[in-house]
Amino acid sequence: MRNLLTDVAGVSLGHSTDLALGSGVTVVIFEPPATAAVQIGGGAPGSRDTALLDLDATVQRIDAITLSGGSTFGLDAAGGVQAALREAGRGQVFGGMPIPLAPQAILFDLANGGNKDWGRFAPYREMGYQAALAARPGGFALGSVGAGTGATTPLVKGGLGSASARTASGHVIAALVAVNAVGSPLVGDGPHFWAAPYEQDQEFGGLGLPSSFDLRLRIKGGAPTATTIGLVVTDATLTKAECRRLALMADDGLARAILPAHAPNDGDTVFAAATGEKPGGSLVELGHLAGIVMARAIARGVYEATALPYPGAIRSWKDKYQGE
């Protein structure tokens, strides 16, 4: 167990990161395809092909999930992922044509100081393609990489986080999340995380909770630079409806780690996928752990983030609080 999404067998992950742009793409690829569903809790979501995950939709399995910056410009990324998967011979056959399925969610990172003057076409299709080509099992970077590159929170830099756990029956469940929330992952003015009760092995600093709680509203101002997007994946065997319940329970973890969550300018979106590599699996226990690994992943994403290399860029948690 590496405390990463790729602790689930059959899962590969790749990033494409552009620090000059201040944005990026992260792709999660399933081999073989996984059963999946989605929970969209934010008031301003941006997504592609999420309707095919509805419980009454015909499609049962997908090849990948795409997370991207770029707001709606970033929705091109899944096209690049599809291109890479098709070149690799992946895809479900419809009308004699293999069509890879890579549903996507995006976050708004257009106001973080990066150079967004990309000309006629946004770069996200190529970034999605490169992220898919880079996808591997095993270890991967956290923080200001991939979909977390341009992420911010009200007080500190946001980023990409991950965490994993194992059930009593031996099933693995893990989360991946790009934290770019309207609300704050920190208690008051920091440095303590709302997710502190769930922390394992000092994975985000080991500070615990503060002695008192400042519950005043702390949100981003100005442009709606928001949205937390992510997924949980398990090796258990679940139906599409059970994946939907798992996504709902994982979304509870988002609300435990960010205050407030699901705001009008958030596009908070949580996918859930089951590879079916191991038979069975208690949905109650998996859902319990889904909320916990999601909360932990959110705090890790912020803890591991680094400031973008521009004048006036928002500081990282470590820059602001390390040593306190």
Disulfide bonds with the S-S distance in Angstrom:
none
